[in-house]
């Protein structure tokens, strides 16, 4: 859902710059803590949380409210 909300903000500009910055911080913190990077878990099915976070980062990178120095 995070990536979808960010996608929509990129189109309609409804989140504040602070909310976008907070989201970036939380997404990066989550990735730093994530230990399970499996894409598929036998018996349980798909568990590709890292792929979902990559989608969110993709939308963050495209958001004009974030300073591009974060990505260098």
C-alpha positions as CSV (number, residue, x, y, z in Angstrom):
1,X,0.0,0.0,0.0
2,X,2.9,2.4,0.7
3,X,4.0,2.4,-3.0
4,X,0.4,3.0,-4.1
5,X,0.0,6.0,-1.8
6,X,3.3,7.4,-2.9
7,X,2.4,6.9,-6.6
8,X,-0.9,8.8,-6.0
9,X,1.0,11.6,-4.2
10,X,3.3,11.9,-7.1
11,X,0.3,12.5,-9.4
12,X,-1.9,14.6,-7.0
13,X,0.4,16.2,-4.5
14,X,-1.6,15.7,-1.3
15,X,1.1,14.7,1.2
16,X,3.3,17.3,2.9
17,X,7.0,17.4,2.4
18,X,7.4,16.3,6.0
19,X,5.2,13.2,5.5
20,X,7.2,12.2,2.5
21,X,10.5,12.6,4.4
22,X,9.1,10.6,7.3
23,X,8.0,7.9,4.9
24,X,11.5,7.7,3.4
25,X,13.1,7.4,6.9
26,X,10.7,4.7,7.9
27,X,11.1,2.7,4.7
28,X,14.8,2.8,4.9
29,X,14.7,1.9,8.6
30,X,12.5,-1.1,7.9
31,X,14.9,-2.3,5.1
32,X,17.9,-2.0,7.5
33,X,16.1,-4.2,10.0
34,X,14.6,-6.8,7.6
35,X,16.3,-10.1,7.9
36,X,14.1,-12.3,5.7
37,X,14.8,-11.4,2.0
38,X,13.2,-14.6,0.6
39,X,10.8,-14.2,-2.3
40,X,9.0,-17.4,-1.9
41,X,8.5,-19.4,1.3
42,X,7.6,-23.1,0.8
43,X,4.2,-24.0,2.2
44,X,3.4,-20.3,3.1
45,X,3.7,-18.8,-0.4
46,X,5.1,-15.4,-1.5
47,X,6.8,-13.3,1.1
48,X,8.5,-10.7,-1.0
49,X,8.5,-7.8,1.4
50,X,11.8,-6.4,0.0
51,X,10.2,-6.2,-3.4
52,X,7.4,-4.1,-2.0
53,X,9.8,-1.8,-0.3
54,X,11.7,-1.5,-3.6
55,X,8.5,-0.3,-5.2
56,X,8.1,2.3,-2.4
57,X,11.6,3.5,-2.9
58,X,11.0,3.8,-6.6
59,X,8.1,6.1,-5.9
60,X,10.1,8.1,-3.3
61,X,12.9,8.7,-5.8
62,X,10.4,10.2,-8.2
63,X,8.8,12.5,-5.6
64,X,9.8,16.1,-6.2
65,X,9.4,16.8,-2.4
66,X,12.6,14.9,-1.6
67,X,16.0,16.4,-2.0
68,X,17.9,14.4,-4.7
69,X,21.1,14.4,-2.6
70,X,19.5,11.4,-0.7
71,X,20.2,9.3,-3.8
72,X,23.8,10.1,-4.6
